[in-house]
Amino acid sequence: MIHPLEKIFEEAVEQASDGKGEERHGNGKCFMTQPWVSLADTHGTGFLTGQAQKKIMEAVKNKEATNYLWYKREMLGAINYLAMALLYEERIDDGRH
């Protein structure tokens, strides 16, 4: 049986690899060499969690004024920023920082 969250996580990965994240930041670069890593190096994990919070606030604030697809895109972006925070912390713990 597939876990109900699996579809959401797959959509978040899709967005980061082929969607808005790739369009704005990827430029064909490996995910772990994209600008979010150097920004976290400069500003710490708070940069990433702050971006997640901003995405959530924008999604909730504009949910009624816009369509569900926009809301969902912002929420998937928040999931991705939280996952990036975990990846960044694991990178530091592994001594790759």
BALOBA-1460 file (C-alpha; in Angstrom, 3 decimals):
// residues 97
<rec num="1" residu="m" x="0.000" y="0.000" z="0.000"/>
<rec num="2" residu="i" x="1.300" y="3.435" z="-0.921"/>
<rec num="3" residu="h" x="1.482" y="5.956" z="1.899"/>
<rec num="4" residu="p" x="-0.862" y="8.951" z="1.321"/>
<rec num="5" residu="l" x="2.052" y="11.388" z="1.648"/>
<rec num="6" residu="e" x="4.028" y="9.726" z="-1.137"/>
<rec num="7" residu="k" x="2.152" y="11.575" z="-3.913"/>
<rec num="8" residu="i" x="2.766" y="14.934" z="-2.232"/>
<rec num="9" residu="f" x="6.474" y="14.225" z="-1.747"/>
<rec num="10" residu="e" x="6.765" y="13.117" z="-5.382"/>
<rec num="11" residu="e" x="5.130" y="16.366" z="-6.484"/>
<rec num="12" residu="a" x="7.536" y="18.360" z="-4.307"/>
<rec num="13" residu="v" x="10.516" y="16.603" z="-5.898"/>
<rec num="14" residu="e" x="9.016" y="17.222" z="-9.333"/>
<rec num="15" residu="q" x="8.688" y="20.918" z="-8.581"/>
<rec num="16" residu="a" x="12.285" y="21.158" z="-7.371"/>
<rec num="17" residu="s" x="13.725" y="19.212" z="-10.285"/>
<rec num="18" residu="d" x="11.537" y="20.228" z="-13.222"/>
<rec num="19" residu="g" x="9.209" y="22.976" z="-12.069"/>
<rec num="20" residu="k" x="9.489" y="26.415" z="-10.533"/>
<rec num="21" residu="g" x="12.656" y="25.604" z="-8.588"/>
<rec num="22" residu="e" x="14.523" y="24.467" z="-11.673"/>
<rec num="23" residu="e" x="13.231" y="27.392" z="-13.738"/>
<rec num="24" residu="r" x="14.309" y="30.014" z="-11.213"/>
<rec num="25" residu="h" x="17.418" y="28.536" z="-9.635"/>
<rec num="26" residu="g" x="18.553" y="25.291" z="-11.223"/>
<rec num="27" residu="n" x="19.852" y="26.216" z="-14.643"/>
<rec num="28" residu="g" x="20.803" y="22.575" z="-15.111"/>
<rec num="29" residu="k" x="23.060" y="22.545" z="-12.027"/>
<rec num="30" residu="c" x="23.194" y="19.666" z="-9.578"/>
<rec num="31" residu="f" x="20.708" y="20.351" z="-6.780"/>
<rec num="32" residu="m" x="23.453" y="20.403" z="-4.141"/>
<rec num="33" residu="t" x="25.398" y="23.107" z="-6.022"/>
<rec num="34" residu="q" x="22.479" y="25.466" z="-6.592"/>
<rec num="35" residu="p" x="22.376" y="28.934" z="-4.965"/>
<rec num="36" residu="w" x="20.372" y="27.756" z="-1.932"/>
<rec num="37" residu="v" x="23.531" y="26.066" z="-0.574"/>
<rec num="38" residu="s" x="25.705" y="29.187" z="-0.723"/>
<rec num="39" residu="l" x="22.860" y="31.258" z="0.721"/>
<rec num="40" residu="a" x="22.604" y="28.825" z="3.635"/>
<rec num="41" residu="d" x="26.401" y="28.966" z="4.005"/>
<rec num="42" residu="t" x="26.135" y="32.741" z="4.356"/>
<rec num="43" residu="h" x="22.926" y="33.060" z="6.382"/>
<rec num="44" residu="g" x="22.516" y="29.690" z="8.083"/>
<rec num="45" residu="t" x="19.623" y="27.269" z="8.146"/>
<rec num="46" residu="g" x="17.335" y="30.119" z="9.179"/>
<rec num="47" residu="f" x="17.426" y="31.320" z="5.584"/>
<rec num="48" residu="l" x="15.847" y="28.061" z="4.451"/>
<rec num="49" residu="t" x="13.263" y="27.817" z="7.221"/>
<rec num="50" residu="g" x="12.445" y="31.486" z="6.711"/>
<rec num="51" residu="q" x="11.805" y="30.860" z="3.031"/>
<rec num="52" residu="a" x="9.501" y="27.969" z="3.984"/>
<rec num="53" residu="q" x="7.605" y="30.227" z="6.386"/>
<rec num="54" residu="k" x="7.288" y="32.917" z="3.719"/>
<rec num="55" residu="k" x="5.886" y="30.390" z="1.233"/>
<rec num="56" residu="i" x="3.329" y="29.173" z="3.786"/>
<rec num="57" residu="m" x="2.271" y="32.709" z="4.684"/>
<rec num="58" residu="e" x="1.834" y="33.652" z="1.025"/>
<rec num="59" residu="a" x="-0.126" y="30.485" z="0.289"/>
<rec num="60" residu="v" x="-2.497" y="30.907" z="3.227"/>
<rec num="61" residu="k" x="-2.958" y="34.648" z="2.696"/>
<rec num="62" residu="n" x="-3.812" y="34.290" z="-0.970"/>
<rec num="63" residu="k" x="-5.650" y="30.960" z="-0.909"/>
<rec num="64" residu="e" x="-9.080" y="32.521" z="-1.256"/>
<rec num="65" residu="a" x="-8.007" y="35.154" z="-3.783"/>
<rec num="66" residu="t" x="-6.284" y="32.757" z="-6.171"/>
<rec num="67" residu="n" x="-6.728" y="29.240" z="-7.420"/>
<rec num="68" residu="y" x="-5.805" y="25.996" z="-5.698"/>
<rec num="69" residu="l" x="-2.935" y="25.245" z="-8.083"/>
<rec num="70" residu="w" x="-1.123" y="28.418" z="-6.989"/>
<rec num="71" residu="y" x="-1.735" y="27.520" z="-3.326"/>
<rec num="72" residu="k" x="-0.436" y="24.004" z="-3.896"/>
<rec num="73" residu="r" x="2.697" y="25.243" z="-5.684"/>
<rec num="74" residu="e" x="3.563" y="27.509" z="-2.758"/>
<rec num="75" residu="m" x="2.956" y="24.751" z="-0.219"/>
<rec num="76" residu="l" x="5.150" y="22.327" z="-2.201"/>
<rec num="77" residu="g" x="7.814" y="25.030" z="-2.220"/>
<rec num="78" residu="a" x="7.587" y="25.221" z="1.577"/>
<rec num="79" residu="i" x="8.027" y="21.446" z="1.828"/>
<rec num="80" residu="n" x="11.105" y="21.722" z="-0.384"/>
<rec num="81" residu="y" x="12.675" y="24.492" z="1.694"/>
<rec num="82" residu="l" x="12.155" y="22.453" z="4.866"/>
<rec num="83" residu="a" x="13.743" y="19.440" z="3.174"/>
<rec num="84" residu="m" x="16.656" y="21.631" z="2.070"/>
<rec num="85" residu="a" x="17.155" y="22.674" z="5.695"/>
<rec num="86" residu="l" x="17.452" y="18.993" z="6.634"/>
<rec num="87" residu="l" x="19.838" y="18.322" z="3.745"/>
<rec num="88" residu="y" x="21.946" y="21.302" z="4.756"/>
<rec num="89" residu="e" x="22.160" y="20.201" z="8.395"/>
<rec num="90" residu="e" x="23.094" y="16.660" z="7.322"/>
<rec num="91" residu="r" x="25.781" y="18.132" z="5.065"/>
<rec num="92" residu="i" x="27.243" y="19.996" z="8.031"/>
<rec num="93" residu="d" x="27.073" y="16.885" z="10.243"/>
<rec num="94" residu="d" x="28.882" y="14.889" z="7.539"/>
<rec num="95" residu="g" x="31.652" y="17.500" z="7.423"/>
<rec num="96" residu="r" x="30.851" y="18.579" z="3.857"/>
<rec num="97" residu="h" x="30.302" y="22.200" z="4.781"/>
